[in-house]
Every structure is written in C-alpha cells, then in structure tokens.
Amino acid sequence: MMMIVMRKDSLSSLKPSLNMDAKSRYRSEFRDCGGAENQSVQELESYAVYKCQETTKTVQGGEKLLGSLGGIFSRTWKPKKSRSITGPVITRVESPKRRVNHLETREKLGLNHFHKPQSRTPREPLPESPDAYQKLEVEKAKQDDGLADLSDLLSELKNMAVDMGTEIERQNNGLDHLQDDVDELNFRVKQSNQRALRLLGK
C-alpha cells in the first residue's frame, strides 16, 4: 500500500512539471525538440489549443490596453445597469391624443426598438471530453466576441472624435467673430483715450 501511495504522490508531483515542459516547448515552437514536423498529431493539437488560448487572452486584453492610454480612454466602457429603462407607461384609460404623445416620447427615447440579445451567437455546451477541434471552436467564439466588443468601442471613439471635431470647428468659427469684436473694442477704446487726452490738453 505504501508503494502505491508513493507512486500517486510521485505522479502528482510530476504533473505540473510536465505542464511546464509542454508550455516551454510551445513557447519555443519546438525548436529544441526537432521542429514541429517531428511532433505527434496529439502534441500539435495541444499546441494549437495553447496558441488559440494565448490569442484569446491577447484579444481580451485589448480593452485594458485602451484603458492604459489614460485620459478619456481610462473610463469604464461597459456601464453597469441596475434595471432596464421602461419609459412612459401607457394605460388603457388614456385618450388617443395622449397615447400618441406617449408613443412619440418613447420613440424619442429610443424605447420602441427591440433589445439586442446580449450573446451574439448561442454556444452549445461542450461534451464531457471535448477534442482539440471543439476547444478551438470555443476559443474562436471567444475571440469573435472580444473583437466585436473592440470594434464597438472603436466605432464609439470614431463617432466621438467626429463630434469633437465638429464642435471644435464650430467654436473656432465663433472665436473668429469674437476676435473681430475684440479688435473693434480695442480700436474704440484707443480712440476714446485719444479724445480724452485731447480734452484734458485743452
């Protein structure tokens, strides 16, 4: 019995080292093991899953990368929603005119549109022992979701930049007129000072 226990302990102690050895081989892309062409199919499948998981981590870190830029990029892009917005409630005793006003109000608030589902693609549960291909499909779905979120964020940033550019242009046009007014006021003050000096001289 003691020999069996020792074997289990030795196997459990060797398992993390095997994982570390596998990760080191994957990171070196099998340079120290004769290259990828000399590896077994199972080893290459495990390597593909490892690389796909690394890509998923990189994609999911895109939002953190935007936050590291600081300033406006450090804001939380996914706001917390405590409850859904319902808008004006339409009761049965309301008059047709008031009902139209409520519908117009809800339309302005954008509450008459169907809510988009949170999950873009329904994911089927994995079997008890998924193979490498199924693991790759799961990682691919995660990457698609992460890239879609990044695309939405970049679209919002693009719209924000366009709006800021439009507002800055409008402010610049207003400042041009303000500068003309300031020049005119300076000219008038200068003329008034000259007249005051002439009056004092007389």
C-alpha positions in Angstrom: 0.0 0.0 0.0 2.8 2.4 0.7 4.3 1.8 -2.7 1.0 2.7 -4.3 0.8 5.8 -2.3 4.3 6.8 -3.2 3.5 6.3 -6.9 0.5 8.5 -6.7 2.4 11.2 -5.0 5.2 11.0 -7.5 2.8 11.2 -10.4 1.0 14.2 -8.8 4.4 15.9 -8.3 5.4 15.2 -11.9 2.2 16.5 -13.5 3.0 20.3 -13.0 6.5 19.7 -14.4 5.0 18.1 -17.5 2.7 21.1 -18.0 5.7 23.4 -17.6 7.7 21.4 -20.0 4.9 21.4 -22.5 4.5 25.2 -22.2 8.2 25.7 -22.6 8.1 23.6 -25.8 5.1 25.5 -27.1 6.8 28.9 -26.4 9.9 27.8 -28.2 7.8 26.4 -31.1 9.5 23.0 -30.8 13.0 24.5 -31.7 14.6 22.3 -29.1 12.6 19.2 -30.0 13.3 18.7 -33.7 10.8 21.2 -35.0 7.0 20.9 -35.5 7.3 18.4 -38.3 8.7 15.8 -35.9 5.8 16.1 -33.4 2.9 13.8 -33.0 -0.6 14.8 -34.0 -1.8 14.9 -30.4 1.1 17.2 -29.5 0.3 19.5 -32.4 -3.4 19.6 -31.4 -2.4 20.6 -27.9 -0.1 23.2 -29.3 -2.9 24.6 -31.5 -5.2 24.9 -28.4 -2.4 26.6 -26.4 -1.8 29.2 -29.2 -5.5 29.8 -29.6 -5.9 30.4 -25.8 -3.0 32.8 -25.9 -4.7 34.7 -28.7 -7.9 34.8 -26.7 -6.0 36.4 -23.8 -4.5 38.9 -26.1 -7.8 39.9 -27.6 -9.4 40.2 -24.2 -6.6 42.5 -23.1 -7.4 45.0 -25.8 -9.8 46.9 -23.5 -7.1 47.1 -20.8 -4.8 48.4 -23.5 -7.2 51.2 -24.3 -7.5 52.0 -20.6 -3.7 52.2 -20.2 -3.7 55.2 -22.6 -5.2 57.3 -19.8 -7.5 60.3 -20.0 -10.8 59.6 -21.7 -9.7 56.1 -22.6 -9.4 55.1 -18.9 -13.2 55.3 -18.5 -15.3 52.2 -18.0 -16.7 51.3 -21.4 -19.2 48.8 -20.1 -21.6 50.7 -17.8 -23.3 48.8 -15.0 -27.1 48.6 -15.5 -29.1 48.1 -12.3 -32.5 47.8 -14.1 -34.0 48.2 -17.5 -35.5 51.6 -18.7 -39.2 51.3 -19.3 -40.1 54.9 -20.2 -43.6 56.4 -20.1 -46.3 53.8 -19.2 -49.3 53.7 -21.4 -52.6 53.0 -19.6 -55.9 51.9 -21.2 -57.8 55.0 -19.9 -55.7 57.5 -21.8 -57.1 59.4 -24.7 -55.9 58.8 -28.3 -54.2 62.1 -28.4 -52.3 61.5 -25.2 -51.5 58.0 -26.4 -49.8 59.5 -29.5 -47.8 61.8 -27.3 -46.6 58.9 -25.2 -45.7 57.0 -28.4 -43.7 60.0 -29.7 -42.0 60.3 -26.3 -41.0 56.6 -26.3 -39.8 57.0 -29.9 -37.6 59.9 -29.0 -36.2 58.0 -26.1 -35.5 55.0 -28.4 -37.6 52.6 -26.3 -39.8 51.2 -29.1 -37.0 49.2 -30.6 -36.3 45.6 -29.7 -33.4 45.0 -27.4 -30.5 43.2 -28.9 -29.6 39.9 -27.3 -26.6 40.0 -25.1 -25.0 36.9 -26.6 -24.2 37.2 -30.3 -24.2 33.5 -31.0 -25.7 30.8 -28.9 -23.0 28.5 -27.6 -23.7 24.8 -27.3 -22.4 23.1 -24.1 -19.3 21.1 -24.6 -19.3 17.3 -24.1 -17.5 15.8 -21.1 -14.4 15.1 -23.1 -14.1 17.8 -25.8 -11.5 17.2 -28.5 -9.0 19.8 -29.8 -11.3 20.9 -32.6 -14.1 21.7 -30.2 -11.7 23.6 -28.0 -10.5 25.6 -30.9 -14.1 26.5 -31.8 -14.8 27.7 -28.3 -11.7 29.9 -28.3 -12.7 31.2 -31.8 -16.1 32.2 -30.4 -14.5 34.0 -27.5 -12.1 35.8 -29.9 -15.0 36.8 -32.1 -16.9 38.3 -29.1 -13.8 40.1 -27.9 -13.1 41.6 -31.4 -16.7 42.6 -31.7 -16.5 44.5 -28.4 -13.3 46.2 -29.5 -15.0 47.1 -32.8 -17.9 48.7 -31.0 -15.6 50.6 -28.8 -13.5 51.9 -31.7 -16.8 52.9 -33.5 -17.8 54.9 -30.5 -14.4 56.5 -30.3 -14.7 57.4 -34.0 -18.1 59.0 -33.6 -16.8 60.8 -30.5 -13.8 62.1 -32.5 -16.1 63.3 -35.3 -18.4 65.1 -32.9 -15.5 66.7 -31.1 -14.1 67.8 -34.5 -17.4 69.4 -35.5 -17.7 71.1 -32.1 -14.2 72.4 -32.2 -14.8 73.8 -35.7 -17.9 75.5 -34.6 -16.1 77.0 -31.6 -13.3 78.2 -33.9 -15.7 79.9 -36.1 -17.3 81.6 -33.1 -13.8 82.6 -31.8 -13.1 84.2 -35.2 -16.0 86.6 -34.8 -15.1 87.2 -31.2 -11.6 88.2 -32.2 -13.1 90.7 -34.7 -15.2 92.1 -31.8 -12.2 92.3 -29.6 -10.2 94.2 -32.2 -13.1 96.6 -32.7 -13.4 97.2 -29.0 -9.7 97.8 -28.7 -9.9 100.4 -31.5 -12.8 102.2 -29.9 -11.0 102.3 -26.5 -7.9 103.7 -28.2 -10.0 106.4 -29.9 -11.7 107.2 -26.6 -8.4 107.5 -24.9 -7.1 109.8 -27.6 -10.2 112.1 -27.3 -9.9 112.1 -23.5 -6.2 113.2 -23.8 -7.2 116.0 -26.2 -9.9 117.2 -23.9 -7.5 117.2 -20.9 -4.9 119.1 -23.0 -7.4 121.8 -23.8 
